[in-house]
Each structure stands twice: as C-alpha cells, then as structure tokens.
Amino acid sequence: MKIFDREYKLVKNYNEAFNENEFIDKCTDYFKDFDYIVGDIAYGKLRLKGFNKKSNKSFKSINDYNNVDKYISENCAYGCKYFILERENV
C-alpha cells in the first residue's frame, strides 16, 4: 500500500481491524515520517499513532516501537481491534 509516496505493509491485523478506506480518510501527512502506524478501533472510532525504530532520526522514546505492546495494553480499550502498518525500505 502506498501512503505519501512511501510503501507500507500490513504486519498485524488483530480481529480484522484494518479498513483501507477508513485509514486513508483518517491518515494525514503528520504520519509520513513514522516507521510504523498503529490504528486501534474503540467505540466505532479509529485512532492512529506513529512509532519509530531507534535508528529513525525523528526517534523519541514516547514513540519507541519496542513499546507498542505496552501502548496497546495501557492506552487502548481492552480487547479492541487494532492493526500495525510498517514502512518498507527504511
């Protein structure tokens, strides 16, 4: 899938959360520099959050991809649907 002239692949699609049209409607150019985009769905709403590898020049600890599981368990509704897109060729 191409987003902002960058290729992304779906690496996790928990409970069939990913809907390409809904994602494209919600995603803005704010996310173009992230290595990963995580989307979670709760109460019928899609939320997006960007994460990076430590090697990314825009890396900040709050967006460390190593903490994505912690983010999902602590900041998302329990048992919510979610997906993870990974930018290719980073």
Contacts in CASP RR format, 6 or more apart in sequence:
PFRMAT RR
TARGET T0000
AUTHOR 0000-0000-0000
METHOD contacts of the structure
MODEL  1
MKIFDREYKLVKNYNEAFNENEFIDKCTDYFKDFDYIVGDIAYGKLRLKG
FNKKSNKSFKSINDYNNVDKYISENCAYGCKYFILERENV
1 7 0 8 1.000
1 8 0 8 1.000
1 9 0 8 1.000
1 10 0 8 1.000
1 20 0 8 1.000
1 85 0 8 1.000
2 8 0 8 1.000
3 24 0 8 1.000
3 27 0 8 1.000
3 31 0 8 1.000
3 32 0 8 1.000
3 85 0 8 1.000
4 29 0 8 1.000
4 31 0 8 1.000
4 32 0 8 1.000
6 32 0 8 1.000
6 87 0 8 1.000
6 88 0 8 1.000
7 87 0 8 1.000
7 88 0 8 1.000
7 89 0 8 1.000
8 37 0 8 1.000
8 85 0 8 1.000
8 86 0 8 1.000
8 87 0 8 1.000
8 88 0 8 1.000
9 85 0 8 1.000
9 86 0 8 1.000
9 88 0 8 1.000
10 18 0 8 1.000
10 83 0 8 1.000
10 84 0 8 1.000
10 85 0 8 1.000
11 84 0 8 1.000
11 85 0 8 1.000
11 86 0 8 1.000
12 82 0 8 1.000
12 83 0 8 1.000
12 84 0 8 1.000
13 83 0 8 1.000
14 81 0 8 1.000
14 82 0 8 1.000
14 83 0 8 1.000
15 79 0 8 1.000
15 81 0 8 1.000
15 82 0 8 1.000
16 81 0 8 1.000
17 39 0 8 1.000
17 40 0 8 1.000
17 41 0 8 1.000
17 80 0 8 1.000
17 81 0 8 1.000
17 82 0 8 1.000
17 83 0 8 1.000
18 83 0 8 1.000
19 46 0 8 1.000
22 46 0 8 1.000
23 39 0 8 1.000
23 46 0 8 1.000
23 48 0 8 1.000
26 46 0 8 1.000
26 48 0 8 1.000
27 37 0 8 1.000
27 48 0 8 1.000
31 37 0 8 1.000
31 48 0 8 1.000
31 50 0 8 1.000
33 56 0 8 1.000
33 58 0 8 1.000
34 50 0 8 1.000
34 51 0 8 1.000
34 52 0 8 1.000
34 56 0 8 1.000
34 58 0 8 1.000
34 63 0 8 1.000
34 87 0 8 1.000
35 51 0 8 1.000
35 52 0 8 1.000
35 53 0 8 1.000
35 56 0 8 1.000
35 65 0 8 1.000
35 86 0 8 1.000
35 87 0 8 1.000
35 90 0 8 1.000
36 50 0 8 1.000
36 51 0 8 1.000
36 52 0 8 1.000
36 65 0 8 1.000
36 68 0 8 1.000
36 84 0 8 1.000
36 85 0 8 1.000
36 86 0 8 1.000
36 87 0 8 1.000
37 48 0 8 1.000
37 49 0 8 1.000
37 50 0 8 1.000
37 51 0 8 1.000
37 84 0 8 1.000
37 85 0 8 1.000
38 48 0 8 1.000
38 49 0 8 1.000
38 50 0 8 1.000
38 51 0 8 1.000
38 68 0 8 1.000
38 71 0 8 1.000
38 72 0 8 1.000
38 82 0 8 1.000
38 83 0 8 1.000
38 84 0 8 1.000
38 85 0 8 1.000
39 46 0 8 1.000
39 47 0 8 1.000
39 48 0 8 1.000
39 49 0 8 1.000
39 82 0 8 1.000
39 83 0 8 1.000
39 84 0 8 1.000
40 46 0 8 1.000
40 47 0 8 1.000
40 49 0 8 1.000
40 72 0 8 1.000
40 76 0 8 1.000
40 77 0 8 1.000
40 80 0 8 1.000
40 81 0 8 1.000
40 82 0 8 1.000
41 47 0 8 1.000
41 80 0 8 1.000
41 81 0 8 1.000
41 82 0 8 1.000
42 76 0 8 1.000
42 77 0 8 1.000
42 80 0 8 1.000
43 77 0 8 1.000
47 76 0 8 1.000
49 63 0 8 1.000
49 71 0 8 1.000
50 63 0 8 1.000
51 63 0 8 1.000
51 64 0 8 1.000
51 65 0 8 1.000
51 67 0 8 1.000
51 68 0 8 1.000
51 71 0 8 1.000
52 58 0 8 1.000
52 59 0 8 1.000
52 60 0 8 1.000
52 63 0 8 1.000
52 64 0 8 1.000
52 65 0 8 1.000
53 59 0 8 1.000
53 65 0 8 1.000
53 90 0 8 1.000
54 64 0 8 1.000
54 66 0 8 1.000
55 90 0 8 1.000
56 90 0 8 1.000
68 84 0 8 1.000
72 80 0 8 1.000
72 82 0 8 1.000
76 82 0 8 1.000
END
